[in-house]
């Protein structure tokens, strides 16, 4: 049984919602979220959506960089 299935809360400061996804701390901080954690942080649905939106441009640039 994982931590999300056991009911861990969102790691963003000030949020007490149930987590649905886990990401690395580096990825969360690169996405502009104010998180607390060491290796993994747990995000609720709204914060995960915000993270994806913030990282969309960076992922596109990385994709172009590796295209031949």
C-alpha positions as CSV (number, residue, x, y, z in Angstrom):
1,X,0.0,0.0,0.0
2,X,1.4,3.4,-1.0
3,X,1.3,6.6,0.9
4,X,-1.3,8.2,-1.4
5,X,-3.7,5.2,-0.9
6,X,-3.3,5.5,2.9
7,X,-4.5,9.2,2.8
8,X,-1.5,11.5,2.9
9,X,-2.2,15.2,2.6
10,X,-0.9,17.7,0.0
11,X,2.7,18.9,0.7
12,X,2.0,22.5,-0.4
13,X,2.2,24.9,2.5
14,X,-1.3,25.9,3.6
15,X,-3.2,23.1,1.8
16,X,-4.9,20.3,3.6
17,X,-6.5,18.4,0.7
18,X,-5.9,14.7,0.0
19,X,-3.0,14.0,-2.3
20,X,-3.5,12.3,-5.7
21,X,0.1,12.4,-7.2
22,X,3.7,12.4,-6.0
23,X,6.6,14.2,-7.7
24,X,10.2,15.0,-6.8
25,X,11.0,18.0,-4.8
26,X,13.1,19.5,-7.6
27,X,10.3,19.2,-10.1
28,X,7.8,20.8,-7.7
29,X,10.1,23.7,-6.9
30,X,10.9,24.2,-10.6
31,X,7.2,24.5,-11.2
32,X,6.9,27.4,-8.7
33,X,5.2,25.5,-5.8
34,X,6.1,26.3,-2.2
35,X,6.5,22.8,-0.8
36,X,8.0,21.1,2.2
37,X,9.6,17.7,1.9
38,X,12.9,15.9,1.3
39,X,12.7,13.5,-1.6
40,X,9.1,13.3,-2.7
41,X,6.2,15.7,-2.3
42,X,2.5,14.8,-2.6
43,X,0.1,17.1,-4.5
44,X,-3.6,17.4,-4.5
45,X,-5.5,17.6,-7.8
46,X,-5.5,21.4,-8.1
47,X,-1.8,21.8,-7.3
48,X,-0.8,19.0,-9.7
49,X,-2.8,20.8,-12.4
50,X,-1.0,24.0,-11.6
51,X,2.4,22.2,-11.7
52,X,1.6,20.7,-15.1
53,X,0.6,24.1,-16.4
54,X,3.8,25.8,-15.1
55,X,6.1,23.1,-16.5
56,X,4.5,22.9,-20.0
57,X,6.7,25.5,-21.6
58,X,9.9,24.0,-20.1
59,X,9.0,20.5,-21.4
60,X,8.4,21.8,-24.9
61,X,11.8,23.5,-24.9
62,X,13.5,20.3,-23.7
63,X,11.7,18.4,-26.5
64,X,13.0,20.8,-29.1
65,X,16.5,20.7,-27.7
66,X,16.7,17.0,-28.3
67,X,15.1,16.9,-31.8
68,X,17.6,16.4,-34.6
